[in-house]
Amino acid sequence: MASLAGSTSPAGACKSAEVRIGVLGATGPAGQAVAAQFAGIGIEVIVGSRSPERAAEVVDALHQRWSGRHLPLTPGDNAAAGAADLVVVATPWDGALATVTSLAESLEGKVVISMANALTRWGKDMVPLLPPTGSVAIALARAIPAARVVGAFHHLPAGRWADLDNPMDADVLVCGDDRDATALVVGLVDRLPGLRGVDAGSLSSALAIEALTPALLEVNRRYKTHAALRITGLPERPSALPMADPDGPAGGGE
């Protein structure tokens, strides 16, 4: 099996036929969408769930929906998904911490993508919650410090994104303290139809990224649409950039 631990080449790492992506909690709408999208570009995906039976049902349903695409999807429990080369945490936000903690050993050294948003309903509105760490992504990074946690895929409406025949036109904000892992995820996003990965800096950006989600949900509700983000002024495929030197020209240095 190929390994993404320590990899700095997003294109080469993720184009390998032997690389597998595991999706924890892949039976929910977001998990199904991300699993189908990865499989749609030929990457083998392990569809993880607390219930292997439920995972098998979801894989069967996806294969039936996209019967002409031969999607490389394999059902399993979350432990099987956690054994993949790169892992996406698609569980509900309030179950993400317990899920990754139970898999800490198998996630060591791997790129782990956090796509959860801490939200709750307040009357008719969805509002953000502030975890003690400031964001779900940082909470996961602290829970599994030996993993390379990167935040991504927070703002894509799951139902719309799950449609493989109609790619979304959207940017995906990617943030992480590990610059190589962040670059790898940006490169992976760029391979998905219609999407562009945008390096949004370190995990400190996750608070703002996650908290923006309720506003997008409200836009979609009011306009009865499936809006996502598109950032202007960037090249078509911007590279993940290193963190700016605070002592460089912008900081008054040489």
C-alpha positions in Angstrom: 0.0 0.0 0.0 1.2 3.5 -0.8 1.7 5.9 2.0 1.1 9.6 2.2 2.9 10.1 5.5 5.5 12.8 4.9 4.5 13.2 1.2 5.1 16.6 -0.4 3.8 15.8 -3.9 0.0 16.1 -4.0 -0.3 15.1 -7.6 2.0 12.1 -7.5 0.7 10.8 -4.2 -3.0 11.0 -5.0 -2.7 9.7 -8.6 -1.3 6.4 -7.5 -3.7 3.6 -8.1 -2.6 2.0 -4.8 -3.5 5.0 -2.7 -6.7 4.6 -0.7 -8.8 7.3 1.0 -10.8 6.4 4.0 -13.9 8.4 5.0 -15.0 8.1 8.6 -18.7 8.5 9.0 -19.3 8.2 5.3 -22.9 7.1 5.5 -24.2 10.7 6.1 -24.9 13.2 3.3 -21.5 14.9 3.5 -19.6 11.6 3.8 -21.4 10.1 0.9 -20.7 13.1 -1.3 -17.0 13.2 -0.5 -16.6 9.4 -1.0 -18.4 9.5 -4.3 -16.4 12.5 -5.6 -13.0 10.8 -4.7 -14.2 7.6 -6.3 -15.4 9.5 -9.3 -11.8 10.4 -10.1 -10.6 6.9 -9.8 -9.3 6.9 -6.2 -10.2 3.8 -4.1 -12.3 4.9 -1.2 -13.1 3.0 2.0 -16.6 4.0 3.1 -16.4 3.9 6.9 -19.2 3.7 9.5 -19.8 2.5 13.0 -22.1 0.0 11.3 -20.4 -2.0 8.5 -23.9 -3.1 7.4 -24.9 0.5 7.0 -21.7 1.2 5.0 -22.5 -1.7 2.7 -26.0 -0.3 2.1 -24.6 3.1 1.2 -22.0 1.6 -1.2 -24.8 -0.4 -2.9 -26.9 2.7 -3.2 -24.0 4.7 -4.7 -23.2 1.9 -7.1 -26.8 1.7 -8.2 -27.1 5.5 -8.6 -23.9 5.7 -10.7 -24.0 2.3 -12.3 -22.1 3.4 -15.4 -19.2 4.8 -13.5 -17.7 1.7 -11.7 -16.9 3.6 -8.6 -14.1 2.0 -6.6 -16.0 2.1 -3.2 -15.5 -0.5 -0.5 -17.6 -0.7 2.7 -16.1 -1.1 6.1 -16.2 0.1 9.7 -14.4 3.2 10.8 -11.4 1.2 11.8 -11.0 0.0 8.2 -11.4 3.6 6.9 -8.8 4.8 9.4 -6.3 2.3 8.0 -6.3 4.0 4.6 -3.5 6.2 3.4 -5.4 9.5 3.8 -8.5 9.9 6.0 -11.4 12.3 5.9 -13.5 12.9 9.1 -17.1 13.2 7.9 -18.8 12.3 11.1 -21.1 14.8 12.8 -19.0 17.4 14.6 -20.0 16.2 18.1 -18.8 12.7 17.4 -15.6 13.6 15.5 -13.4 13.8 18.6 -14.3 10.4 20.0 -14.0 8.8 16.6 -10.5 10.0 15.8 -9.3 9.4 19.4 -10.3 5.8 19.2 -8.2 5.5 15.9 -5.3 7.6 17.1 -2.7 4.9 16.6 -3.7 4.1 13.0 -3.9 7.8 12.1 -0.4 8.5 13.2 1.6 10.3 10.5 -1.3 10.5 8.1 -3.0 13.4 6.6 -6.4 13.7 8.2 -9.0 16.1 6.7 -11.5 17.7 9.0 -14.7 18.9 7.3 -16.9 19.2 10.3 -18.7 22.4 11.4 -19.9 22.9 15.0 -23.5 24.1 14.5 -26.8 24.1 16.4 -30.3 25.3 15.7 -31.4 28.4 17.5 -35.1 29.0 16.8 -35.4 28.9 13.0 -31.7 29.6 12.5 -28.5 27.6 12.4 -25.8 29.2 14.4 -22.1 28.4 15.0 -20.8 26.9 18.3 -17.4 27.8 19.6 -15.5 24.7 20.8 -13.1 25.3 23.7 -10.2 25.0 21.2 -11.8 27.5 18.8 -12.6 25.1 16.0 -13.3 21.4 15.4 -10.2 21.2 13.3 -7.9 22.3 16.1 -9.7 20.0 18.5 -8.9 17.1 16.3 -5.3 18.2 15.9 -4.9 18.2 19.6 -6.6 14.9 20.1 -4.4 13.2 17.5 -1.1 15.2 17.6 0.8 12.6 15.7 -1.5 13.1 12.7 -1.3 15.9 10.1 -4.7 17.5 10.4 -5.9 19.8 7.6 -9.3 21.5 7.4 -11.2 21.4 4.1 -14.6 20.9 2.4 -16.6 22.9 5.0 -18.8 24.9 2.6 -20.0 22.5 0.0 -23.7 21.7 0.1 -23.7 17.9 0.4 -26.8 17.2 -1.7 -25.6 19.3 -4.6 -22.0 18.1 -4.4 -23.1 14.5 -4.5 -24.3 14.9 -8.1 -21.4 13.5 -10.1 -23.0 14.5 -13.4 -23.1 18.2 -12.5 -19.9 19.4 -11.0 -20.0 22.4 -8.6 -18.1 25.6 -9.4 -16.6 26.4 -6.1 -13.5 27.2 -4.1 -12.5 25.0 -1.1 -10.6 26.8 1.7 -7.9 24.6 3.0 -6.0 25.3 6.2 -3.3 23.4 8.2 -0.3 23.9 10.3 1.6 21.3 8.3 2.5 23.1 5.1 3.3 20.0 3.1 0.0 18.3 4.2 -1.9 21.5 3.3 -0.3 21.6 -0.2 -1.2 18.0 -0.7 -4.9 18.6 0.1 -5.0 21.7 -2.1 -3.6 19.6 -4.9 -6.2 16.9 -4.2 -9.0 19.4 -4.3 -7.8 20.7 -7.6 -8.3 17.2 -9.1 -12.0 17.2 -8.2 -14.3 18.4 -11.0 -15.3 22.0 -10.7 -13.4 22.7 -7.5 -10.3 24.8 -6.8 -8.2 24.4 -3.6 -7.3 27.7 -1.9 -4.6 27.8 0.8 -6.2 29.7 3.7 -3.2 29.5 6.0 -2.7 27.7 9.3 -5.3 25.9 11.5 -6.0 29.3 13.2 -8.2 30.1 10.1 -10.4 27.1 10.9 -12.5 29.2 13.4 -13.6 31.7 10.8 -14.0 29.0 8.1 -16.2 26.8 10.2 -18.2 29.7 11.6 -19.0 31.0 8.1 -21.1 27.9 7.3 -24.3 29.0 9.0 -24.3 32.2 6.9 -24.1 30.1 3.7 -26.9 27.9 4.9 -29.0 31.0 5.5 -28.2 32.2 2.0 -29.2 28.9 0.5 -32.5 28.9 2.5 -33.5 32.4 1.6 -32.6 32.1 -2.1 -33.6 28.4 -2.4 -30.3 27.5 -4.0 -27.1 25.6 -3.3 -24.6 28.4 -3.1 -20.9 27.8 -2.4 -17.8 30.0 -2.2 -15.9 31.5 -5.1 -13.0 33.8 -4.4 -12.0 36.5 -7.0 -8.6 37.8 -7.8 -6.8 34.4 -7.7 -5.1 32.4 -10.5 -7.1 29.5 -11.8 -5.1 27.0 -9.8 -3.3 28.8 -7.0 -0.5 26.9 -5.2 -0.5 26.3 -1.5 1.9 28.9 -0.2 4.3 28.8 2.7 3.5 30.9 5.7 4.6 34.6 5.4 7.7 35.5 7.3 6.5 38.1 9.9 10.0 39.6 9.9 10.0 39.9 6.1 9.2 43.0 4.0 5.6 43.3 5.3 6.9 43.4 8.8 9.5 46.1 8.2 12.5 43.9 7.7 15.0 43.9 4.9 
